[in-house]
Amino acid sequence: MPSHGAELLWEAGSQEDFLAGRYSRRHRISFDGGASIAGSSSPSVVREPYSDPTAADPEELFVASVASCHMHWFLDFARRAGVGVRAYRDAPSGVMAKNAEGRIAVTEVTLRPEVDCDADRATLDELHHKAHEACFIANSITSDVRVEPVLNRKGFESQGKEAHHG
């Protein structure tokens, strides 16, 4: 099986500030394909100015990775089933709470995929079920992952919503 990785780079300012806990958590995350994003701790965990709310935090990246994996599997299964998909949008969220061991964890991830396609509800639900079962990320975590698909037959732009491509 292939391995996957990323590179993180964080550099300290002054050692005095670092040792006193007054250091920036902002860092750079680079992926093997060349993409690079700003990372930081969550402002809900480390207060500003030591965190950067404009950067991706680990909890957001975790939720996004579950959603991205699900989307890729959904698109593959839809293609195999002959279901044309015009657009896919999701607004995933995660809940942090104490787990069974009493430690803070992302205990639940909810996906809310909205798919612009011509599938009926039963087909849409089956495709999402198959995608969830196949998703490597969902299969790798202990958090409860919920999928709450939104049926869309009107397209995103016609509803006054901006479509995202890319």
C-alpha positions in Angstrom: 0.0 0.0 0.0 1.3 3.5 -0.7 2.3 5.8 2.1 1.1 9.4 2.4 2.7 12.2 4.1 3.1 15.9 4.6 5.8 18.2 5.8 5.2 20.7 8.7 7.6 23.6 9.3 7.3 25.8 12.4 10.0 28.1 13.6 10.4 29.8 16.9 10.7 33.6 17.4 12.8 34.4 20.5 13.7 31.6 22.8 12.6 33.7 25.8 9.1 34.0 24.4 9.0 30.3 23.5 10.0 29.2 27.0 7.4 31.5 28.5 4.7 30.0 26.3 4.3 33.2 24.3 5.0 31.8 20.8 3.0 31.6 17.6 1.5 28.3 16.7 1.3 29.3 13.0 3.2 26.9 10.7 3.3 25.8 7.1 1.9 22.4 6.0 3.2 21.2 2.6 1.8 18.2 0.8 3.5 15.8 -1.5 1.7 17.2 -4.6 3.0 20.6 -4.0 0.1 22.3 -2.2 1.0 24.3 0.9 -1.3 25.9 3.5 -1.0 27.8 6.7 -1.7 25.8 9.8 -2.2 26.9 13.4 -3.7 25.7 16.7 -7.4 26.4 17.0 -8.2 29.8 18.7 -10.6 27.8 20.9 -7.5 25.9 22.3 -4.8 28.5 22.2 -5.8 32.2 22.3 -4.8 34.8 19.9 -2.3 36.2 19.1 -0.5 32.8 19.6 -2.9 31.1 17.3 -4.0 32.3 13.8 -7.8 32.0 13.2 -7.2 32.4 9.4 -5.1 29.3 9.2 -6.4 25.7 9.2 -6.3 24.0 12.5 -5.9 20.2 13.2 -9.5 19.8 14.0 -10.6 21.5 10.8 -8.2 19.4 8.8 -9.5 16.2 10.4 -13.1 17.1 9.5 -12.1 18.2 6.0 -10.2 14.9 5.4 -13.3 12.8 6.3 -15.5 14.9 4.0 -13.0 14.9 1.1 -12.5 11.1 1.3 -16.3 10.6 1.3 -16.8 12.9 -1.7 -14.2 11.1 -3.8 -15.8 7.7 -3.1 -19.3 9.1 -3.7 -18.2 10.5 -7.1 -16.6 7.2 -8.1 -19.7 5.2 -7.1 -22.0 7.7 -8.8 -19.9 7.4 -12.0 -20.0 3.6 -11.8 -23.8 3.7 -11.4 -24.2 6.0 -14.4 -25.5 8.9 -12.3 -24.3 12.2 -13.7 -23.1 14.6 -11.1 -22.9 18.3 -11.9 -21.7 19.6 -8.6 -21.0 18.5 -5.0 -20.8 20.7 -1.9 -20.4 19.8 1.7 -20.4 21.7 5.0 -18.9 19.2 7.4 -18.6 19.8 11.1 -17.0 18.1 14.0 -17.8 18.0 17.7 -15.1 18.0 20.4 -16.1 16.3 23.7 -14.7 13.9 26.2 -14.4 10.4 24.9 -15.0 7.1 26.8 -11.5 7.5 28.3 -12.3 11.0 29.5 -10.0 12.6 27.0 -10.9 15.5 24.7 -11.4 14.2 21.1 -13.3 14.8 18.0 -16.1 12.5 18.9 -18.5 13.1 16.0 -18.2 14.3 12.4 -21.3 15.2 10.5 -21.2 15.4 6.7 -23.9 17.4 4.9 -23.2 16.6 1.2 -25.4 18.4 -1.3 -25.2 16.9 -4.7 -26.5 18.4 -7.9 -27.6 15.4 -9.8 -30.6 13.6 -11.2 -30.6 10.6 -8.8 -33.7 9.9 -6.7 -33.5 9.8 -2.9 -33.0 6.1 -2.7 -30.1 6.0 -5.2 -28.5 9.1 -3.5 -28.8 7.4 -0.1 -27.3 4.1 -1.4 -24.4 5.9 -3.1 -23.6 7.8 0.2 -23.8 4.6 2.2 -21.4 2.8 -0.2 -19.1 5.9 -0.1 -19.1 5.9 3.7 -18.3 2.2 3.9 -15.4 2.6 1.5 -13.9 5.8 2.9 -10.4 5.1 4.1 -10.5 8.0 6.6 -13.8 7.0 8.1 -12.5 3.5 8.4 -9.4 4.7 10.2 -11.1 6.7 13.0 -13.2 5.9 16.1 -15.3 9.1 15.9 -18.9 8.6 14.9 -19.2 9.8 11.3 -22.7 10.8 10.2 -23.7 11.5 6.6 -26.8 13.7 6.1 -27.1 14.2 2.4 -29.1 17.1 0.9 -31.1 16.3 -2.3 -30.5 19.0 -4.9 -32.1 19.0 -8.4 -31.9 22.7 -9.2 -28.2 23.4 -9.3 -26.3 25.7 -7.0 -26.2 28.8 -9.1 -29.9 28.8 -9.9 -30.5 28.9 -6.1 -28.5 32.0 -5.8 -25.6 30.1 -4.3 -22.1 30.2 -5.7 -20.9 27.1 -7.3 -17.3 26.1 -6.6 -15.2 24.3 -9.2 -11.7 23.1 -8.9 
